[in-house]
Amino acid sequence: MLFLPPARKALLLLYLCALSVLAQAQEVKSPNAQLTLRFALQNGGVPTYRLTYKGRDVIKPSKLGFELKNAPALTSGFAVADSKQRSFDESWQPVWGEVKTIRNHYNELAVTLTQAATNRTVLVRFRVFDDGLGFRYEFPRQKALDYFVVKEEQTQFALAGDHKAFWLPGDYDTQEYSTVTSKLSEVRGKMKAAVTPNASQTTFSDTGVQTPLMLKSQDGLYINLHEAALIDYSTMSLELDDKNFVLTSHLTPDALGDKGYLQTPCLSPWRTVVVSDKAADILESHLILNLNEPTKYKDVSWIKPVKYVGVWWEMITGKSTWSYTNLENIKLDSLDYSKTKPNGTHGANTAHVKEYIDFAAKHHFDAVLVEGWNTGWEDWFGKSKDYVFDFVTPYPDFDVQELHRYAASKGVKIIMHHETSGSVRNYERHMDAAYKFMVDNGYNAVKSGYVGPIIPRGEHHYGQWLNNHYLYAITKAAEYKIMVNAHEAVRPTGLARTYPNLIGNEAARGTEYEAFGGSNPDHTTILPFTRLMGGPMDYTPGIFQTQISAINPQNTSFVHSTLARQLALYVTMYSPLQMAADLPENYNKHLDAFQFIEDVAVDWDDTHVLEAEPGDYVTIARKAKGKSSWFIGSSCDEQGRTSKINLNFLDPGKKYVATIYADAKNAHYEKNPQAYTIRKVNVTSKSKLTQYCAPGGGYAISVMETTR
């Protein structure tokens, strides 16, 4: 054996020890040191990570990697070639949002892995924030890995126990399910009942669930799993091993069953874990936004939050129709609508739209959405029809030019509607002409829809191909300075930071389902912890007439909410695009309550989550952009409760008048939903409020500064 002096031998041992540590484990903590991320290679060169919070396991050692099509897997045989750490701290201002300024502060670990048998390289980048973890795979340009097809991503989230979960069935085509609350061990037994009918759905497993997935451990940890910056990649669901409580990534396939076509250099989306021992911290997290890139647009002056009404709820409830005629088989290129018989129930006619414009102008709304204005609605659904709409031709009773003139004279915009009926190829074929038509006629925002199975046939709503289309539609719209509100599209992953003209998304079970049988009373106490983690939702609240039969006697559904809670949703269900969804005549019966909708802001300087528990209640206070006024909303489940809040977020030394819109003592979401009270009280930053919330109810408060 080579003889070394003791000093040299000690240095060599230290060096070998350092190499061993580099190969086996690296560690990085959050800026506040409460979260710890550990990366290690297990036997056989298997990459793993572990996340702890205040010494408690959030994610136990979990494997990383990929199965590839017709190529060796990227799951083992790795060695650590390099490891780098850095810290980052900045503050940035969103174009619109829940707060004026967002701090982006994290510690990063970037581990470069080489697979000797194939000479391939993968970098795994971890960012640890005070509120959680984001990590992604990066594939540098390399000869041994240029073009490749993903068979499956094998990212694991090994949980520490049988957590309480708030979950949706895993599905490639819809998120419009009611959330199920159960232990993870109960998912398999509850799956069949959870899969309710939808216009387009493709479930994949008895234990597959969607993200964002909200979890609560038995010892009080709140954990949220999702993804950020979903670009040129398939949407991730999670496959549950319900014996060991390990969740593994499950990507949406294409028509051939492949999960992704990639070319180096390329990146995966970030996999996100938001964690805290306080539920309110989950809702105040900006981790997903921080993992997205800054805006790509130099000029964002044309992007403005919007409060709107619309010709929509009357069709959803069955009072009116989208179609102009009752024909059952039409071809757009050969039918002359001027020679057809109108059905007399078409909602989007010139005179009726003017009524909505008048209502919007009177109550200081920004815009009116009009659905069913364009030809093709007679056989738009369920026919797998390619050329279904042209997006520029109005029905005979919809005068585009006159409505443009009339709306402009009232200071109101009209929001365009582009339903694709899933025919994505047709939409892309017409997109430039449709956007130019919008610009020529004064429209600066569009609600797009993707109802039904996708054309090209076999593609799924959440596959790589469709995700690329959604982003194409957004960036193409930006060329025309048009804002986009996409329905039935992929769930958001924070891309609105990068592309802020993506001003709204549905991507969940919205208010429309209250006319299709109803949603559970706890629905809007869960959505902020699940769907809204990735971005705002166009939930379309504000239904005052909760008995649908009052609008359409043939429809016996009812809205599972009190009127007061419908007001609260404008605060608790964040969106820069907020609709007063009910009919004007129903608002005219309750103009005292409607005053809150008229007053409430849609853009904010500050947000405080005052109290929260997923599935039970949410109470949020927000400060209006550029103003001293605050708005508070509280929503609870079917049990009802008494809410106690502290107003210490108000400016010290200032006086305010709080107008409280609340459930009456005898209110009940099913038995007496329209029972509400309105009262005014003087408050300061030292004030505390106690407020009753009825079953399925809540309250809304406007807090205005006063000099008295």
C-alpha positions in Angstrom: 0.0 0.0 0.0 1.2 3.5 -0.9 2.8 5.1 2.2 1.5 8.6 2.9 2.5 11.0 5.7 -0.2 11.3 8.4 -1.2 14.8 7.3 -1.5 13.8 3.6 -3.4 10.7 4.6 -5.9 12.8 6.6 -6.5 15.1 3.7 -7.1 12.1 1.4 -9.6 10.6 3.8 -11.4 14.0 4.0 -11.5 14.2 0.2 -12.8 10.6 -0.1 -15.3 11.3 2.6 -16.5 14.4 0.7 -16.8 12.4 -2.5 -18.9 9.8 -0.7 -21.2 12.5 0.7 -21.5 14.1 -2.7 -22.5 10.7 -4.2 -24.8 9.7 -1.4 -26.6 12.8 0.0 -26.9 16.5 -0.3 -29.1 18.8 1.7 -30.6 22.3 1.4 -32.8 24.1 3.8 -35.5 26.8 3.3 -34.5 30.4 4.1 -36.2 30.1 7.5 -34.6 26.6 8.0 -37.9 24.9 8.8 -37.9 22.8 5.6 -35.1 20.5 4.7 -34.6 18.8 1.3 -32.3 15.9 1.1 -31.1 14.3 -2.2 -29.5 10.9 -2.3 -28.6 8.0 -4.6 -29.8 4.7 -3.3 -28.1 1.4 -4.1 -27.9 0.9 -7.8 -27.6 4.6 -8.5 -31.4 5.3 -7.9 -32.0 9.1 -7.4 -34.3 10.0 -4.4 -35.4 13.0 -2.5 -36.8 13.6 1.0 -38.6 16.6 2.5 -39.1 17.4 6.2 -40.8 20.3 7.9 -39.8 21.2 11.4 -38.3 17.7 11.7 -41.4 15.9 10.5 -41.6 13.9 7.3 -43.6 15.5 4.6 -42.2 13.3 1.8 -40.3 10.2 2.8 -37.5 9.0 0.5 -39.0 9.0 -2.9 -37.7 7.9 -6.3 -37.1 10.1 -9.3 -36.8 9.3 -13.0 -38.4 8.3 -16.4 -39.4 5.3 -18.4 -38.7 5.9 -22.1 -40.1 4.3 -25.2 -37.7 2.0 -27.0 -34.8 3.2 -24.9 -33.2 2.4 -21.5 -34.9 3.9 -18.5 -33.6 7.0 -16.7 -34.3 5.5 -13.2 -31.1 4.0 -12.0 -27.4 3.6 -12.7 -26.7 7.2 -12.0 -23.7 8.9 -10.4 -23.5 12.5 -9.2 -21.3 14.4 -11.6 -21.9 17.9 -10.0 -23.8 19.6 -7.3 -24.3 23.3 -6.9 -26.2 25.4 -4.4 -27.3 29.0 -4.5 -29.7 31.4 -2.8 -32.1 33.8 -4.5 -34.2 36.6 -3.2 -36.2 39.1 -5.2 -39.5 40.9 -5.2 -41.7 41.4 -8.2 -45.1 42.9 -9.0 -47.8 40.9 -10.9 -49.8 42.6 -13.6 -52.8 41.7 -11.6 -53.1 39.6 -8.5 -54.0 39.0 -4.9 -51.1 41.2 -3.6 -49.2 44.1 -5.0 -45.7 42.6 -4.5 -44.6 39.0 -4.3 -41.3 37.9 -2.7 -39.5 35.1 -4.5 -37.0 33.8 -1.9 -35.5 30.3 -2.1 -32.4 28.2 -1.6 -31.5 25.9 -4.6 -29.8 22.6 -5.1 -28.9 21.6 -8.6 -27.7 18.0 -9.0 -26.2 16.8 -12.3 -26.5 13.1 -12.8 -24.7 10.9 -15.3 -25.7 7.4 -16.4 -22.5 5.7 -17.3 -24.0 2.8 -19.2 -25.7 5.2 -21.7 -23.5 8.3 -21.3 -26.7 10.3 -20.7 -27.1 13.3 -18.4 -30.0 14.7 -16.4 -30.0 17.6 -14.0 -32.5 17.7 -11.1 -33.1 21.3 -9.8 -34.7 21.7 -6.3 -35.9 25.0 -5.0 -36.8 25.2 -1.3 -39.0 28.1 -0.2 -40.3 28.8 3.3 -43.7 27.5 2.1 -42.6 24.4 0.2 -40.6 22.7 -2.5 -40.4 22.9 -6.3 -38.3 20.6 -8.4 -37.9 19.7 -12.0 -35.9 17.7 -14.5 -33.6 19.4 -17.0 -32.2 17.6 -20.0 -29.2 19.4 -21.5 -28.3 19.1 -25.1 -26.3 15.9 -25.6 -25.4 13.4 -28.3 -26.7 10.4 -26.3 -30.1 12.0 -25.7 -31.5 14.2 -28.4 -35.0 13.1 -29.3 -36.9 10.8 -26.9 -40.4 9.6 -26.2 -41.6 9.5 -22.6 -43.3 6.2 -21.7 -44.0 7.4 -18.1 -42.5 9.8 -15.6 -41.6 8.0 -12.4 -41.6 10.8 -9.8 -42.8 9.6 -6.4 -44.3 11.4 -3.4 -44.0 8.9 -0.6 -46.3 10.1 2.2 -45.8 9.6 5.9 -49.2 8.1 6.6 -52.9 7.6 5.6 -53.6 11.3 5.2 -57.0 12.9 4.9 -57.3 13.8 1.2 -59.5 16.2 -0.9 -59.4 14.5 -4.3 -60.9 14.2 -7.7 -60.9 11.1 -9.9 -57.9 10.9 -12.2 -59.1 11.8 -15.7 -57.5 12.8 -18.9 -60.5 15.0 -20.1 -62.4 16.6 -17.2 -61.9 18.2 -13.8 -65.6 18.8 -13.3 -66.2 16.4 -10.5 -67.3 17.0 -6.9 -64.4 16.7 -4.5 -64.3 13.6 -2.3 -63.0 14.0 1.2 -61.6 10.7 2.6 -58.5 9.0 3.9 -56.2 7.8 1.2 -56.9 4.2 2.1 -60.6 4.9 1.2 -60.0 6.2 -2.4 -60.4 2.9 -4.1 -63.7 2.1 -2.4 -65.1 5.5 -3.2 -63.9 5.9 -6.8 -66.8 4.4 -8.6 -69.3 6.7 -7.0 -67.0 9.7 -7.5 -66.9 9.3 -11.3 -70.1 11.1 -12.3 -71.1 11.6 -15.9 -69.5 14.3 -18.0 -69.5 15.5 -21.6 -66.0 14.1 -22.0 -64.2 11.9 -19.5 -61.4 9.3 -19.5 -60.6 7.9 -16.1 -57.5 5.6 -15.9 -57.4 3.9 -12.5 -59.3 2.9 -9.4 -56.7 4.9 -7.4 -55.7 7.7 -9.8 -56.3 11.2 -8.5 -55.8 14.7 -9.9 -53.7 17.6 -8.8 -53.8 20.0 -7.1 -54.2 17.4 -4.3 -54.8 18.7 -0.8 -53.8 16.5 2.1 -53.9 16.8 5.9 -51.9 14.4 8.1 -53.1 13.1 11.4 -50.6 15.2 13.2 -51.8 18.4 11.6 -49.6 19.0 8.5 -51.3 20.5 5.5 -49.7 19.4 2.2 -50.6 20.4 -1.3 -49.2 18.6 -4.4 -49.4 20.1 -7.9 -47.2 21.3 -10.7 -45.9 24.7 -12.1 -45.0 26.0 -15.5 -46.7 23.3 -17.5 -45.3 24.0 -21.0 -44.8 21.5 -23.9 -45.5 18.6 -21.6 -48.4 16.4 -20.5 -50.5 17.1 -17.5 -49.6 15.1 -14.4 -52.1 13.1 -12.4 -51.1 10.9 -9.5 -51.4 7.1 -9.1 -51.9 6.0 -5.5 -50.3 2.9 -3.9 -53.0 2.7 -1.2 -51.0 0.1 0.8 -47.8 2.1 1.2 -49.3 5.6 0.6 -46.9 6.4 -2.2 -48.2 8.6 -5.1 -46.4 8.3 -8.4 -46.7 10.7 -11.4 -49.1 9.6 -14.2 -48.9 11.7 -17.4 -51.7 12.1 -19.8 -51.1 10.1 -23.0 -51.7 11.1 -26.6 -53.7 9.2 -29.2 -50.9 6.6 -29.5 -50.6 6.1 -25.8 -47.3 8.0 -25.6 -46.8 10.5 -22.7 -44.5 13.1 -24.3 -42.3 13.9 -27.3 -39.2 15.8 -26.1 -36.1 17.2 -27.7 -33.0 18.3 -25.8 -32.4 20.8 -24.4 -35.7 20.7 -22.5 -37.3 21.0 -19.1 -40.1 19.2 -17.3 -42.7 21.3 -15.4 -41.9 21.9 -11.7 -43.4 19.3 -9.3 -44.6 21.3 -6.2 -45.1 20.5 -2.6 -46.6 23.3 -0.5 -46.6 22.6 3.2 -47.4 24.2 6.6 -49.0 23.4 10.0 -51.4 26.2 9.3 -54.1 25.9 6.6 -54.1 29.6 6.0 -50.4 29.4 4.9 -51.4 27.1 2.1 -53.8 29.7 0.7 -51.3 32.5 1.0 -48.5 30.6 -0.8 -47.1 32.1 -4.0 -44.7 29.2 -4.6 -46.4 28.1 -7.9 -46.3 31.7 -9.3 -42.7 32.1 -8.3 -41.7 28.9 -10.2 -43.0 30.5 -13.4 -41.0 32.9 -15.6 -41.7 36.7 -15.6 -44.1 38.0 -18.2 -43.0 37.6 -21.8 -44.8 40.8 -22.8 -43.2 44.2 -23.0 -46.5 46.1 -23.0 -49.1 44.9 -20.5 -51.2 48.1 -20.4 -54.0 46.5 -22.3 -54.5 43.7 -19.7 -57.1 44.8 -17.2 -59.2 42.9 -14.6 -62.9 42.7 -15.6 -66.2 42.6 -13.8 -69.0 41.4 -16.1 -72.5 40.2 -16.5 -73.7 38.0 -19.4 -76.2 36.2 -21.5 -75.3 32.9 -20.1 -77.2 31.7 -17.0 -80.5 31.9 -18.8 -79.2 29.2 -21.2 -77.6 27.2 -18.5 -80.9 27.0 -16.6 -82.8 26.2 -19.8 -84.8 29.5 -20.0 -83.2 30.4 -23.3 -81.2 28.7 -26.1 -77.8 29.2 -27.7 -79.3 28.2 -31.1 -81.4 30.4 -33.3 -83.4 27.6 -34.9 -84.5 24.1 -33.9 -82.9 22.4 -36.9 -81.0 19.2 -36.1 -78.6 18.8 -39.0 -76.8 21.9 -40.5 -73.8 22.6 -42.6 -72.4 26.1 -42.2 -71.2 26.4 -45.7 -74.6 25.7 -47.3 -77.3 26.9 -44.8 -78.9 30.4 -45.3 -80.1 31.3 -41.8 -82.1 34.2 -43.2 -84.5 31.6 -44.7 -84.9 29.5 -41.6 -87.6 29.7 -38.9 -86.4 31.2 -35.6 -87.2 29.2 -32.5 -88.2 32.2 -30.5 -86.0 31.2 -27.5 -82.6 32.5 -28.8 -81.0 34.5 -26.0 -78.3 36.4 -27.9 -80.6 38.8 -29.8 -79.8 42.4 -30.3 -82.6 43.8 -28.1 -81.9 41.5 -25.3 -78.2 42.1 -25.3 -78.9 45.8 -25.1 -80.8 45.1 -21.9 -77.7 43.6 -20.4 -75.5 46.4 -21.6 -77.9 48.9 -19.9 -77.7 46.9 -16.7 -73.9 46.8 -16.8 -73.6 50.5 -17.5 -76.1 51.4 -14.7 -74.1 49.4 -12.1 -70.6 50.3 -13.4 -69.6 46.9 -14.8 -66.9 46.6 -17.4 -68.4 44.1 -19.8 -71.2 41.8 -21.0 -70.5 38.2 -22.1 -72.7 37.0 -24.9 -72.9 33.3 -25.7 -74.8 31.9 -28.7 -74.3 34.9 -31.0 -72.7 32.9 -33.8 -74.1 30.4 -36.3 -73.7 26.7 -35.7 -75.2 26.0 -32.3 -78.0 23.8 -33.6 -75.9 20.6 -33.7 -72.7 21.8 -32.0 -72.4 19.0 -29.4 -71.9 15.2 -29.6 -71.6 14.9 -33.3 -67.7 14.7 -33.5 -68.1 17.5 -36.0 -64.9 19.1 -37.5 -66.3 22.3 -39.1 -68.7 23.2 -36.3 -68.2 27.0 -36.0 -66.5 29.8 -38.0 -66.3 32.3 -35.1 -67.2 35.3 -37.3 -70.7 34.8 -38.6 -73.6 36.1 -36.4 -77.1 34.8 -36.4 -79.6 37.1 -38.2 -81.0 38.6 -35.0 -77.5 39.6 -33.6 -76.4 42.9 -35.1 -72.6 43.1 -34.5 -72.1 46.6 -35.7 -75.1 48.1 -33.8 -74.1 46.3 -30.6 -70.6 47.6 -30.9 -71.9 51.1 -31.3 -74.4 50.8 -28.5 -71.9 49.2 -26.0 -69.3 51.8 -26.8 -71.8 54.6 -26.2 -72.4 53.2 -22.7 -68.7 52.7 -21.9 -69.2 48.9 -21.8 -67.2 46.1 -23.6 -68.7 42.9 -25.0 -66.9 39.7 -24.3 -66.5 37.3 -27.2 -67.4 33.7 -26.9 -65.5 31.0 -28.9 -66.9 27.5 -28.2 -64.8 25.0 -30.1 -66.9 21.9 -29.3 -63.5 20.2 -28.9 -62.6 20.7 -32.6 -59.2 22.2 -31.9 -58.1 21.8 -35.5 -61.0 23.9 -36.7 -60.4 26.6 -34.1 -56.7 27.0 -35.1 -57.8 27.1 -38.7 -60.1 30.1 -38.0 -58.1 31.7 -35.1 -56.5 34.7 -36.9 -59.7 35.6 -38.6 -61.6 35.3 -35.4 -59.2 37.5 -33.4 -59.1 40.1 -36.2 -63.0 40.1 -36.2 -62.8 40.8 -32.4 -60.5 43.7 -32.8 -62.5 45.2 -35.7 -65.7 45.1 -33.6 -64.4 46.3 -30.2 -63.9 43.0 -28.3 -60.8 42.8 -26.1 -61.6 39.5 -24.2 -62.7 36.1 -25.2 -64.2 33.2 -23.3 -63.1 30.0 -25.1 -64.6 26.5 -24.5 -63.5 23.0 -25.2 -66.7 20.9 -24.5 -66.7 17.3 -25.6 -64.1 14.9 -27.0 -61.2 16.4 -28.8 -60.6 16.6 -32.6 -58.0 15.4 -33.7 -59.8 12.2 -32.4 -58.0 10.3 -29.7 -56.2 13.3 -28.2 -57.1 14.3 -24.6 -57.8 17.7 -23.0 -54.7 17.4 -20.8 -52.1 15.9 -23.2 -49.0 17.6 -24.5 -50.6 18.4 -27.9 -53.6 20.2 -26.3 -51.4 22.0 -23.7 -49.4 23.4 -26.6 -52.6 24.5 -28.3 -53.9 26.3 -25.2 -50.7 28.3 -25.0 -50.7 28.9 -28.7 -54.2 30.4 -28.4 -53.0 32.7 -25.5 -49.9 33.9 -27.3 -51.8 34.4 -30.6 -54.4 36.4 -28.7 -51.7 38.6 -27.2 -50.7 39.6 -30.8 -54.2 41.1 -31.0 -54.1 42.5 -27.4 -56.9 40.1 -26.4 -57.4 38.6 -23.0 -58.4 34.9 -22.7 -60.8 33.1 -20.3 -60.4 29.4 -21.2 -63.1 26.9 -20.1 -62.7 23.1 -20.2 -59.0 23.7 -20.7 -56.1 22.3 -18.6 -56.0 23.3 -14.9 -53.7 26.3 -14.4 -50.1 26.0 -13.2 -49.2 29.6 -12.6 -48.6 30.4 -16.3 -50.6 33.6 -15.9 -47.5 35.2 -14.5 -45.7 34.6 -17.8 -48.7 35.2 -20.0 -50.9 37.6 -18.0 -53.6 37.9 -20.7 -54.7 34.4 -19.5 -57.0 36.3 -17.2 -59.4 33.5 -16.3 -59.8 29.7 -16.4 -62.6 27.3 -15.5 -60.9 23.9 -15.2 -63.2 22.7 -12.3 -66.8 22.3 -11.4 -68.2 25.8 -11.6 -71.5 27.4 -10.7 -73.1 26.0 -13.8 -73.4 22.6 -12.0 -75.8 24.2 -9.6 -78.3 24.1 -12.5 -77.3 20.5 -13.3 -78.2 18.9 -9.9 -76.1 21.0 -7.6 -72.7 20.9 -5.9 -72.0 20.0 -2.3 -72.3 22.9 0.2 -68.6 22.4 1.1 -67.5 22.8 -2.5 -66.3 26.4 -2.3 -64.5 25.8 1.0 -62.3 23.2 -0.8 -61.7 24.8 -4.2 -59.3 27.5 -2.7 -57.1 24.6 -1.4 -57.2 22.6 -4.7 -58.1 24.2 -8.0 -57.1 27.8 -7.1 -53.6 26.8 -6.1 -52.5 27.1 -9.7 -54.4 30.3 -10.6 -57.7 32.1 -10.5 -61.0 30.5 -11.5 -63.9 32.0 -13.4 -66.4 30.4 -11.0 -69.2 32.7 -12.0 -70.8 33.4 -8.6 -73.6 35.8 -7.6 -76.7 33.6 -8.0 -79.5 35.3 -5.9 -82.4 33.2 -7.1 -81.2 29.8 -5.9 -84.2 27.8 -6.9 -83.7 27.1 -10.6 -87.4 26.3 -11.1 -88.2 30.0 -10.6 -86.3 30.5 -13.9 -87.2 27.3 -15.7 -90.1 25.3 -14.1 -88.7 22.1 -15.8 -85.5 22.3 -13.8 -85.7 21.3 -10.1 -82.0 21.9 -9.2 -81.1 24.5 -6.6 -77.9 26.3 -5.7 -76.4 24.8 -2.5 -75.6 28.2 -1.0 -77.3 31.1 0.8 -77.5 34.4 -0.9 -75.0 35.9 1.6 -72.4 33.3 0.7 -72.8 34.1 -3.0 -71.5 37.6 -2.1 -68.6 36.1 -0.1 -67.4 34.1 -3.1 -66.3 37.4 -4.8 -63.5 37.5 -2.2 -62.9 33.8 -1.3 -62.9 32.6 -5.0 -60.1 34.8 -6.3 -60.2 35.9 -9.9 -59.4 39.1 -11.8 -62.4 38.2 -14.0 -65.6 38.1 -11.9 -69.1 37.6 -13.2 -72.4 38.6 -11.7 -73.9 35.4 -13.1 -77.6 35.7 -12.3 -80.3 37.4 -14.4 -80.7 41.2 -14.0 -84.3 40.8 -12.9 -83.2 38.7 -10.0 -80.7 41.4 -9.0 -83.3 44.1 -9.2 -85.3 42.3 -6.5 -82.3 42.6 -4.1 -80.4 45.7 -5.0 -79.4 46.3 -1.4 -77.4 43.0 -1.4 -76.3 43.6 -5.0 -74.5 46.7 -3.8 -71.7 44.5 -2.5 -71.1 43.0 -6.0 -71.1 46.5 -7.5 -68.6 47.7 -4.9 -66.2 44.7 -4.6 -62.9 45.0 -6.3 -61.4 42.6 -8.8 -57.7 43.5 -8.3 -55.9 43.7 -5.0 -52.9 45.2 -3.2 -53.0 42.9 -0.2 -54.6 39.6 1.0 -54.9 38.1 4.5 -56.4 34.6 5.1 -58.1 35.2 8.5 -59.3 31.7 9.2 -59.4 28.5 7.1 -59.9 24.8 7.2 -60.3 22.8 4.0 -63.8 21.5 3.6 -65.1 23.5 6.6 -64.6 27.2 6.2 -62.6 30.0 4.5 -62.5 33.7 5.5 -60.3 36.1 3.5 -59.8 39.8 3.6 -58.4 41.7 0.6 -57.4 45.4 0.0 -58.6 47.0 -3.2 -55.9 48.0 -5.7 -54.8 51.6 -5.1 -57.5 52.2 -2.5 -57.9 52.2 1.3 -61.0 50.0 1.2 -61.1 46.3 2.2 -63.4 43.5 1.4 -64.0 40.4 3.5 -65.6 37.1 2.5 -66.4 34.0 4.5 -67.8 30.7 3.3 -68.7 27.6 5.4 -70.0 24.1 4.8 -73.4 22.5 5.6 -72.8 22.6 9.4 -72.8 26.4 9.8 -70.6 28.1 12.3 -69.8 31.3 14.2 -66.8 33.2 12.7 -64.6 35.3 14.8 -62.1 37.6 13.1 -59.6 40.3 14.1 -59.4 43.5 12.0 -55.8 44.2 12.9 -54.9 44.3 9.2 -56.5 47.7 8.9 -54.3 50.8 9.1 -53.8 51.8 12.7 -55.3 55.2 13.6 -57.8 55.2 10.7 -61.5 54.9 11.0 -63.7 52.7 8.8 -67.3 51.9 8.2 -68.0 48.1 7.8 -71.1 47.1 5.9 -71.9 43.5 6.8 -74.0 41.4 4.5 -74.8 38.3 6.5 -77.1 35.3 6.8 -80.2 35.9 8.9 -80.7 33.8 12.0 -83.2 31.6 10.2 -81.1 31.3 6.9 -80.3 27.9 5.5 -78.9 27.0 2.1 -81.7 24.6 1.3 -84.7 25.8 3.4 -84.3 29.6 3.5 -81.4 30.8 1.3 -82.5 34.3 0.6 -82.7 35.3 4.3 -80.0 37.9 4.8 -79.4 41.0 6.9 -77.3 44.2 6.2 -75.9 46.3 8.9 -73.3 49.0 9.3 -70.7 49.3 12.2 -67.8 51.6 12.8 -64.5 49.7 13.1 -60.7 50.3 13.5 -57.7 48.1 13.5 -58.5 47.2 17.1 -61.9 45.8 16.3 -63.0 42.2 16.5 -66.1 40.8 14.8 -68.2 37.8 15.6 -70.6 36.7 12.9 -73.0 33.8 12.5 -72.8 31.7 9.3 -75.8 29.6 8.4 -75.5 26.1 7.0 -74.1 26.5 3.5 -73.8 30.2 4.2 -71.3 32.9 4.9 -71.0 36.6 4.9 -69.4 39.5 3.0 -68.1 42.8 4.4 -67.1 46.0 2.7 -64.8 48.1 4.9 -64.6 51.8 3.7 -62.4 54.4 5.3 -64.2 57.4 6.8 -63.1 60.7 8.3 -66.0 60.8 10.8 
